[in-house]
Amino acid sequence: MSASSARGGVVGVRRAFVGAGCNRIVNNVSWGACGLVAFGAQNAVAVFCPETAQILTTLPGHKASVNCTFWLPNSKFAFKAGHLEHHYLLSGDADGAIMLWEYSLLDRKWTHIMQLPQSHKKGVTCITGVIISPTDALVASTSSDGTVNIWEVAFPSTSGGKCNFTLLESINVGLKPMVALSLAELPGDAGKIVLAMGGLDNKVHLYCGERSGKFVRTCELKGHTDWIRSLDFSLPIVTDGKPDSILLVSSSQDKGIRIWKMTECNSTASTKGTYRKEEMSLASYIEGPLLIAGSCCYQISLESLLIGHEDWVYSVQWQPPLVSSTMATTYHQPLSILSASMDKTMMIWKPEKTIGIWMNVVSVGELSHCALGFYGGHWSPNGGSILAHGYGGSFHLWRNVGVGFDNWQPQRIPSGHFAPVSDISWARCGEYVLSVSHDQTTRAFAPWKNEASPQKFDPWHEIARPQVHGHDINCVAIIKGKGNHRFVCGADEKVSRVFEAPLSFLKTLNHASLQATSSAEDDQVGTQVLGANMSALGLSQKPIYVQAANGTPDRNSSDGFHTLETIPDAVPVVLTEPPIEEQLAWHTLWPETHKLYGHGNELFSLCCDHEGKLVASSCKAQSAPVAEIWLWQVGSWKAVGRLHSHSLTVTQMEFSHDNKMLLAVSRDRQFSVFSIDRRGSDEVSYRLLARQEAHKRIIWTCSWNPSGHEFATGSRDKTVKIWAVVAESTVKHVTSLPQFGSSVTALSWLGLDRLKNVGLLAVGMENGLIELWNLSGKGGGVTEIPELTVSLAVRLDPLMCHVSSVNRLAWRDSEKKADCGSMQLASCGADHCVRIFEVDVD
């Protein structure tokens, strides 16, 4: 995707990678007939391709967290979707709004169609639908406001037409809202529609109506003893060539799953509560009420009660139908149910062939100790893959690779943070990006080269999760000097933590970049740590040494003590392909090597100089003594300086590219510039060069010009100002960029030509948008103010940008010229996303 209105040195911007986790809520994921999976990621709707394990796009528009998504057609109706040129996606959010999106299969472009009128007053909890004909569908939505809305959908009959939604009916369900819905056509020729809904009253309520609406409550199904969490109708079951019954599966927080059978009766003379006097089979052992639908009636019976999960069952879904012919005129509904539970397992249930008893035939799950379980499970359109999304915002995909038998194997899947991403930092040579988040994890993303099938653009994947913490992580700084990979991070605690890459990560990085082992031997020499373990009750990650890796006893069984706090040992391995969630969550930790004590409050900002010799840190502050900046010497990790200038939290710091100055900006609306002089190996002298109130509101961000002593500051007052250090003692205002439409929250300055002082300034805003600005001009020398001209280079397409505040921007290897014509820009934001952009430069 290219950017808009290019002018200057930028000729195009392409989205290279999006990493995001799934909102932790039921009904948030939908697998479409087009093969794509949609899910909510904070206020955006993200769409990924399971085949490539890449997020393709994020759709902006919602103003609140996305609760649920639903494809039209979804995987159940894939056999009816062969003629459709466009597929449609519905998404509902926590404010009650429902958005409609159109996806073109031909050019793979997305269009926002509309926000549905008469939206709910509170958060939407479930959206479901049924495809009635090639041109018609019904959709139902439910909300915590106690209403269920039913919509008629008219697909465009001609190419280029619009999809129309009409509200047919709004059903008030009272004080106990419904949280699960399912729609289906009843078997027979009457054209009746049945709507099942379940929620907080532990009952399944059945409503019957027509395509034009007029839904009437007919009966209720009792049996569950806790909230109903999921409902799903099968397609009509064909007996003797005629569809005569339909199955409904329900799941609940009572840990049980119930299958209800609705069979068409020959007569309507019976009344509710009258049961047929036929011989009861073991498979259908309880008959329930009659469902009256116009001139037809349907006998409801409890087909089976499935017990196997050990915790709440959040999701049940029938396997999509198997198409019996290439023309998709006939189908076969498999008797196979997928269930997902908070007990960390998904199960596939099928009836035993001889006696018909439903059995659990497949069980897959997450073995990690640090996850609570699954919020939902979904079938692929062909029934060959199953997808789960879990408490940790993660996806889990299994594919049946067996021939003639079931052999479900885990597959690669997109991953990312499930809370705001607070900071990012490039590795010293740009091999990977490190991100930290309020989801209490640190993650490493890198392009994974494939030697067997080289690509123009290597796909990015999460290759390690160096830190799994107990506090929200606010800041990170990678040590840029020689030696092993190291980083410092700060969280909502008063201590900074230093981590060093283990041998397993170094070798994995070689596989990802297709480097020969010898090329990274310098890093690996002396690295005797293979990986790290997380202690059960502590926050530190303990090293696993190479010598002891094979002979380490199981620490959980030592001394004969067994407690609830025991957790398994990590098994760090060298990864030869992108890892799956089970590997990332536990086996890719880095050992913690040092703790840096000194600050009186929670850490807020970190930065490292460009030689990897000094680290600066700041913390949250409401007074001048607490707002001091600490300087730490890399290696000895001694505190070598305490810089005083600000009275409130220092929001960002950055060393100049010659390491002679440190720039700091603060909530007190001022910036400070310190001179830094390293006299020896252990001595650092510093002094305040300048302090100035630069903006009318909080200064959120700053960035140095890599080619000189100019720097930029960005503020909540929606302005970006350029400053220059003159005569190594004073700071003068050079110029200002035109006022932006939102608060400026992130800046990063890229040097393109040091001699001509040409650069590119990336500007990120609170509304999630990103702009690139050309900066060029003559250097002012030692005592003169430089002359800089600014012009808008490119305004990135909103579909490429964040949907909430941009928290950090960072250019890859910004000290080098863009000789290859392409530079990479990393960004992170409050929308849980890490994004990588390829920027083509003249």
N, C-alpha and C positions, 0 to 999 in steps of 0.2 A: 504494500500500500504506500502510495506516495503522499507527501505532505502538500499543503496548499500555499499559494501565493509566494513561491520562492523568488527571492531577489537577493543577489549578492553571491557569496561563495558557496552556499548550500544548493545542491541540485536535487536532492531528494532524501527522504527519511523512510526507512523501512522498519517495521516491527520485527525484531529478531526473536524475542522471547517474552512470554508472560508467565510468571509463577504466582499462583494464588491457591489458597485453601478454600474449602467449602464451608459455608455458613452452617453452624452446628444446630440444625433444626430438622424436624421430620418434613417430608414432602418437598424437600429443596431440590431434588435431582429428577431429571426426566430424560429418558433415552428415546430419541426420535426415530421415525421410520427412515429418515435420511442417513442414519448411522451416527449422528452427532449427539453428544451428551451436553445438556444445559444444566447449570447450577447457579445458585446465588453466591456471590463473593462480595460481602458487605453490601453496598448500594448498587452494585453492577450485576448484570447477568453474564456469566462467562460461558463460553462454548468451547468444548474440546473434542478432538478426534481420537477415539480409542486406538486406532491403528497406528498413529504416529506418536501417541502420548504427548501431544502438544496442545496447549490452549490456543485456539485460532483467533478469538476476539473477545472483547468485553463490551457489552452494550450499556451505554449510559442512559439515564433518564429518571430512574427512581430517586426519590429524596429520602428514603428510609431503607433499612436493611431488607433485602429480598428474602421472603419466607418460602415461596414455592414457585415451581416452574411446571409447565405442561406443554408438550409438543402436540400439534395437530397436523398430521396424524402421529401418534406415538408408536412404539414398537408393536403394540397389540394389533394395530390396523395397518401394518406395513403392507399386507397383501392387497389393500385397497388403494395404495398410494402410487401405483405404477404410472398413472396418467398425469399426476400433478407436477407442474413445473415449479410451483412455489410451495414451501412448507411454512407453517406458522407456529410461533412460539408465544405462549402466554406466561406472564410473570406477575406475581402478587407480592406486595411489600407490607411492612409493619404499620404503615399508615392507612392501609385499606385500598391503595391504588392498584389497578391491574393494567398492565401494558401489553400491547400486541405488536409483535415483530414479524416481518416477512423475510424469509430466506429463499433466494433464488438458486435453484440447483444448477442453472446454466452458467452463470457468471460468479456464483458463490458470493454474492453481495447481500448485505443486510439493509433493511429499510424499517424505520420506526413508523408503524401505521397510525396508531392512536393510543390514547389512554381511554379505557372503557368508561362511558358515562355511568352515572348512578353507582359510583363505587361504594365500597363498604366504609363504615365509620371507624372501624378498628382493624387490626391486622388481619390479613388474609391468611388462612391456615391450610387450605387445600383447594386445588383446582383439578377437575376431572372432565372427561368428555367422551363422546361416542360418535363415530363416523356413521351416519345413516345412509348416505348415498354419495356418489361422486361430487355432488354439489352442496350437500347439506350435512350439518353436524349440530349436536347439542353440547353445551358446556355448562357446568355447574361450579359455583364457587361458594365457599363457606368462610365465615369470619368469627372472631371472638365477640362481635357485636350481636350475635344471636340470630343472624339471618343467613339464608341460603338463596343465592341468586341463580336463576336458570336463564341461559342465553341461547338464542338461535343463531347459528353461523351459516352464512351463505358464501361459499367459495366462489371466486370469479369464474364465470363460464367461458370467458374469452381471455386470450393472452393480453396482459396489461390491465385487466380489470382489477377491481378492489374487493377485498374481503369485508363483508358487512356483518356487524353484530347487532342483534336486537334483543333487548331484555324482555323475556316472556313473563317471568314471574319472580316474585321475591317472597320467600317463605320465612315466617318468623317462628323460630323453634323454642323461644322462651329464654329462661334464665340460665339454662345449661347448654352452652354452645356445642355445635357439632364440630368435630375435628377431622372426620374422615368421610369421604364421599365416593360413590361409584355409580355410573350410569350404564344401562344396557338396553338393548331391544329385547322384548319378550318373544319367545318362539311362537310361531303361528302367523296368521294372516291379518291380525287385527291392527298391526302397526303401533302397538302400545310400547311406551317407554317406562322402565322401572328405575327409580332412584333410591339407592340405599344410603343412609347416613347414620353415623354413630359418633358418640362423644362422651360427655361427662356423666350421663345417666346410666351407663353400662348396657344400654339396649341398642339393637339395630332397628332403625325405623325404615319402613318401606313405603314409598310414595309411588303412585301410578299416574301416568298422564299420557298426553299425545305429543306429537311433534310441535303442535302449536301451543303447548303449555297445559294449563288446567290440571296441575298435579294435585292429587287427593291422597291423603294419608290412608293407607289400607290396613296395615297391621304392624306389629312389632315382634322382634325375635329376642327372647330372653335366654340367658344362660351364662354370659360373661359376668364376672363379679368385680370388674374394675373397668376403667375407661377403655372405650373402643379406640384403637389407634390406627387401624388400616382396614380397608374394605376393597374387594376387587371382584367384579363379575367375570365369569368366563364367557366366551362366545357360546351360542346355542349348541347343545350336544345333539348330534344326529343319531337317531335310532331307526333302523329299517328304512334308511334313505330320507327320513323326515325329521327336522329339528323339533323335539318335543320337550326339552328340559334345558335348564340353565343352572349353573352352580355359582354360589356366592361364598367367598372365603372371608373370614373376619379374624382379626388378631386383637389382643388386648394386653393391658398391663397386668392381667392375672396370669400371664405367661403361657396362656393357652391359645390354640388356633381352632376355629370351628368352620366346618364346611356345611353349607346349607344347600339343599337341592330343591328346585322349583320345577315341578312336573305338570304339564298341561293336563287338566281333567277333561273327561268326556261330557260332563254335565255341570251346569251351574246351579243345580238344585240345592247343593250343599250350602251350608252357612258356615260362618267363622266358628272354628272350634270343633267342627264335625270331622271325624277321621274315617278314612276308608278301612273297611274290614278285609284286609288282605294279609297274607302271611308275611310277617316281618323278616327281613334279612338282617344278617349281622352288620352289613355295611350301612344299612339305613334303619336305625333302631329306634328313632323317636320321630313321630310325625307332629308337625306343628299346625299353625293356622292355615286357612285358605287365603290366597291373594286374589281378589276379584278385580278384573281389568275389563270393564265393559261387559261384553257378552262371553268373555272367557274367564276361566278360573284356573288357578295353579295351586296344587298341593305342595306345601312347604314341609320338608323333613330335614332333620339333622343327619347329614350323611356321615360325618365323622368328627371326632374330637382328637386333635393332634397335641400330644404332650411330649415335650423333648427339650424345649428351651428352659434355661434356669433363671431367666430375667425377663423384663418387659419385652414383648414382641412388637416392634415398632412398624414392621412392614411385611405385607404378604402380597404376592403377585402371581397370577397365572402365567405359565409359559406362553409366549406368543404362538399363534396358530401356524401350523405347517401347511404350506401351499401345495395342493395336490396336482396342479398342472402349471405349465409355463404361462398360461393366460390368466392365472389367478382367479378363475371362476369358482373353484371349489377349494375348501380348506378343511383341515382336520385340527380340532382343538385337543392338544396333548393334555392328559390328566397329570399335570406336574405343577407343583406350587413351590415358589421360592420364598423363604421367610428369613428375616433379619432381626436380630435381637441385641439387646444391651449386654448379653452374656458373651459378646465378642465372636459369635458364630453366625454363619448363614447356613441354612439347610434346604435341601431339595426333597420334597415329599412326593411319593407316587403310590398308587394302590398296588398291592401284591397281585400278581397275575391270576392266581388260582382262586383265592378266597376274597379278594377285593379289599382287604384291610390296608389302610394307608400307612406307609412306612417311611422313615427317614432313610433315603438311599445315598445321599451325599451330604457331607458336613465339611465346611471350610471356615477358617476363622483367623483372627489376628492373635498371634501368640505373645505379642509385646505386653509387658507388665504395666506399661504406663498409659494404656488406653482403657476407656470405660466400655466401649462397645459400638454397635452399629445403629445408625438412625434410619437406614433404609437400604433395600436391596432391589436390583433391577436386572431384567433380562435384556440381552441384545435382541435385535429384530429376528435373527435366525435361531435364537435359543442356544447358540454355541458358546456364549460368554455370560458371566454374571458379574455385576458391579455392586460394591457396597461403599457407603460413605460413613465415616465414623466420628467419634467424639473429638478426635484430634484434628478435625478439618481435613482428614486424609481420605483418599480413594483407595480401594482395593479391587483389583480385577483378576478374575480367574477365567481361563479358557479351557474348554474340553478338547484336549489334544489326542484323546484315545480313539482308536478305530475299532468299532464294534464293542467297546466297553468305555466306562466313564474314567477319565483321567484328567482331573481339573488341576491346572498348573497356574501359579501366579504370573502376572504379566506386568510390564512397565505401564505406568500411569502418571499423569501430571501431578505435581505436588506443589506445596507452597504454604505460606503462613496463613493462619486463621484469625489473626488479630492485626491491628495496625503495625506496619513495618516502620520502625523508628530511624534506622540508619543503615547505610551500606558503605562498603569499602572494597576497592579493587586490590587484588593481589599485586605484589610488587612488580611482576612482569605481565600482569593482566591475564593470567591463566584462568582465574575464576573470580567471582564476586561473592563477598561475604555479606550477609544481611542479618540483622537482629530485629526482634519484634516483641510486642507485648504478649505474644503467645508463649513467651519464656523460652524460646529456642533461638539458636544461631545456626544458619544454614549456608552451605556453600553451593553455588550454581556455576556450572561450567559447560562449554560446548564439548560434545562427545563425538570425536571423529570416528568414522567407520571406514576401515581400510578396505573392506570387501566391496562396499558401494559408496565411493566418494561422492559428496554433494557439494554444490556451490556454497551453500550455507549450512554449517554443521548444526544439528539440533542441540539445544541446551537442555540440561537435566540437573536436578539436585543430586550432587554426588556425595555429599556428607552432611551430617548434622553434628557439628563439633561440640555444641553445648545444649544440654537440656537442663533448664534451671528451675528454681522455685520462685523467682521474682521476675516481673516484667523487665525486659532488657531495653535500655534507652539509647545506648551509644556503643560504637565499636571503632577501633583504629588498628589497621594492619601495620606491623613493623616493617619498614621499607628497606632495612639494611641487609647485609649479607648474612648467610647462614640459613638455618631452618625457617620454615614458615611459622610466624608467631602473630598473635593478635591480643589486644587488650580490650576488654568490654566492661561496661558499667551498667548496673541495673538499679532497681529501686531498693538499694542497700548502700551502705556507706563505704564499701570496699570495691576497688577495681580488681579484676581477675585477669591473669596472664595465662594464655594457652599456647602450647607448642604442638606442631603437627606430628603425629605418630608415623611410624614406618609404613603402616598399612595405607594411610592416606597418600603418602609420597609415591608409593608404587601404583596406587589407583590413579593418581594424577598422570602418571606416565602412560597408562593405558588410555586414558581419556584423550590425551594430546598426541598419541602415537609416537612418543619419544622413546628412543633407546634407553635402556636402563643406565648406561654409562653417562648419559647426558645429565642425569640428576644425581650422580654419585656424590657430589659435593654436599648435597643436602642430607643424603642418607648416611654418610660416614659419621659415626658417633651417635646416630640415633638408635638407642637401645630400647625405646618404648614402642611396643607394637600397637597399642590402643589404650582405651581407658574404660573404667567401670564407674557407674554412678552408685554412691552410697545410699542406703535405704532412707536414712533420716537426715543426712547432711546435704549440703549444696555443692560440695567439692567433687571433682571427678578424679579418681585415683588411677595412676598408670598401671598398665599391664606390660611387664618387661618381656623382651624377646626370649631370654633364657628360661623364664618361668612359664611361658605361654603353654607349653605342653604338659607341665607337671603341676599346675596350680590346683590344689584341692578345692572341692566345692565348699565355698565359705558358708553356704546356707545349711549344710548338714553337719558342720563342725560342732563339737562339744555337745551334740545331742539336743540342742535347743531348737525349737520350731516356733516361730512367731509370725504374725501377719505381716511383718515388715521385711521378710526375706524376699529377695529378688534374685533372678538368675544372673550368672556372670556373663559379661559380653564376650563374644567370640569374634574379634576383629579379623577380617580377611581382606585379601587384595581383590578388588572388584575388577572384573574384566569386561563388564557391561554395566549400563546404568542401573543403579540399585532400585529395589522395590521398597515399599514403606516398611515392611518388617525388618529389613536390613538397616534402613536409615534410622529408625526410631531407637536403636539400641547398640548397634555394632560399629558405628562410625564416630564415636565420641573422641575428642582430643583430651589429653591429660592436662590438668591445671598445674602450673609450675610455680606461680607466685600470687600473693595477695598484696595489694597496695592500700595501706591504711592511712587515713589522714583527714578526709573530709568529714564534716559534721552532719551532712544530709545525703539524700539519695543522689547518685551520680546522674549527670545530665548531658555532658559533652566530653568528647575525647578527640585528640589529634596527635599525629606523630610527624616529626620532621622528615625531610626527604633523604636523609642519610641513615635513618633508623637509629639515632642516638638519644633522642629526647622524646618524651611523651608528656603532653599537657592534659590536665583534667580539670573539670569544674563540676559543681553540684548545684542542686536547687537551693535558692537562697532568697531571704527577705531582708537581709542586713549586710552591711559592708564586710564585717569580719568573716561571714560565712561565704561570701561571694568571691573569695580569693581563688586564684588559679594555681594549681600545684604543678611543678615540673619534676619529672621522674627520669632518672638515668637508666637507659636500656642496658640490661646485663646485670648490673648490681641491684637495680630497682630501688635505689636510694632516692629520697626526696632531696632535690638539689635547688629548689626554689619555690617561694610562695609569693605570687604576684598580686598586689592589691591595686584595684582601680574602680571596680563597679560596686553598686549597692544592691543590685538584684541579680537574679540568675544569669550567668553567662550562657547564652543560647548556642553559640558556635565559636570555634577557634580554628585558625589555620596558620601554618608557618609559611613564610614567603619561600620562593623556590631556591633562593640562595641561603636559606636557613638563618638569615641574619635578623629576621623580625618575626614577631608573633602578633597576629591580629585577633582581637576578641570583640564580639558584639553581645549586647545584653538587653534584658527586658527593661533596663533603665533608660533606653533610647539612645545610649551612647556607644561609641566604639572606642577601643584602646589599641594603640600600637606600641609594643615593647621591643626594644633592641635586645638581642640574645647574643652573647659572646662566650664561646667555649674556650677557655684559656688552656686547659689541660684535660687529662682524662677524667678527672673528678670535679673540676671546678667549672661553674657556670656563673657568669655575671649577667645581670639584666637591669634595665632601667626603663621607665615609662617615657616614651618619646612624645606621645600625643594622646589626648583624650578629648572627645568632642561629642556634643549632642547633635546627632546627624539627622534624625527623623522625628516626626511628631508622635509616632506610636512605637510599639515594641519592634526592635530589630531582630528578625528571625535568623538571618543568614548572611554569609559573607564569602568572598572568594578572591584570591590573588590572581593578578595577571602573571602567567608563567614567563612572560618575556620582559618584565620590568617590575617596578615598585608601585604600580597602580593596583587598586583593589575596588571591588564592588560591594555594596551593602543593600540588602532588601528588607522591607519593613511591612508591618500591618497597614501602614498608611498608603499602600498600593504603589509605592515608588521604588525605583532602583537608582542609586547614585554611584557615580564613579569618583574615586579620590586618588590622590597621588602623594607619596612621601617625597618631600622636597628638602634638599640639603641635609638629608638623613636626620632631621630633627622636627620638621613641621609637616603637617598634612593639609593639603589644599583641595578644595572641591574642583573637579575637572568638568563634569557634565552630568546630566540626568537623562534617563530614558523617559519617554512619554508615559504618563500615568497608566497603570494597568487597571483592568476591570475587577480585580480581586487582590486580596493580600498576597504579597510575595513571600513565599516560605522557603524557597530553595534556589541557590545559585551555584553555577560551576563554570569557570572560565577556562577555555581551551586555547592554547597558543598554536597558531598555524604557521606563523613566520616571525621568528625572533628579530631578524634584522629590520623588517618593515613594521614591526609591532602590530601585526594583524592577528586577530583572535575571534573567537566565537563564544558568546556568553549564553548559556542555557538558563532560562528563567522558569521556575515552577511556582504555581500559584495555589491558593487555598481551594479554588474550585476544581483543581485537578488538571487544568490545562498547562501545556508547556509551549514556550516560544524560544526560538533561537535568534540571537541578534549579532550582527556583524559589528566588530569594533576594530577600527584601524586609525592610524595617525602617526605623527612624528613624536619621538621621545623628547621630553623636555630637558634632558641632560640632568646635571646634578642639582642645579638651582632653579631651573625654569619649570613651569607647569606644562606638561605635555598637551598636545592638541589631539583630541580623539574625535572621530566622526562615528556616529552610530546609525544603524539602519536595520530594519526588520529583515531577517534572512528567511525565516519560515515560521509559520504558525501551524503546529501539528494538528492533524485531524482529531476531533474529539473521540472518535472510535479507537484511536491509538493511545489516548491519554488516560490518566487516572480519573476516577469519578469523585474522589475526595481529595483532601489536602495532600500536596506533594511534600514529603518530609525531607527528602535529600536527593540531590543530583550529583553524579560523579562521572567525569570523562575517563576513559581508559588511557593510561600511559600519556598523560597530557603534556609531558615534557618533550615528546618527539613530534616531528613534523608529520603531517598526514600524507606521506609520500605515496601510500597505496591508494589514496583517493577516498578512503572510507575510514571513519572513526566510529567508536562505539560509546554510547551514552547510557549509563545505568540510572534508574530512578526507583524510588520506593515511596509508598504513600499510605495514608490512613485507610485506603480501600483494600488493604491486605495484600497488595500486589507488588512484586518486583518485576520491573520491565527493562528490557535491553533494546536499544534502538541502533540501527546501522545508519549513520549519517554520511552521505556522499558529498564530498567537498571538491570544488574545482581545483 
